[in-house]
């Protein structure tokens, strides 16, 4: 029972990490003077 839950949690964390990295990149690009 534990394994699938941990796997799902891991996938969720990867998704959050990817989303955060994407948002951070967007913020950096927006703050860069063009």
C-alpha positions in Angstrom: 0.0 0.0 0.0 2.8 2.4 0.8 4.8 2.1 -2.4 2.3 3.5 -4.9 1.5 6.4 -2.5 5.2 7.3 -2.2 5.6 7.0 -6.0 2.6 9.4 -6.5 4.1 11.8 -3.9 7.4 11.7 -5.7 5.8 12.4 -9.0 3.8 15.3 -7.4 7.0 16.7 -6.0 8.7 16.5 -9.4 5.7 18.4 -10.9 5.9 21.1 -8.2 9.7 21.4 -8.7 9.3 21.7 -12.5 6.5 24.3 -12.0 8.6 26.3 -9.5 11.6 26.2 -11.8 9.4 27.4 -14.7 7.9 30.2 -12.7 11.3 31.2 -11.4 12.6 31.3 -15.0 9.6 33.4 -16.0 10.2 35.9 -13.2 13.9 36.2 -14.0 13.1 36.8 -17.7 10.4 39.4 -16.8 12.8 41.2 -14.5 15.6 41.3 -17.0 15.9 44.7 -18.7 15.4 44.1 -22.5 
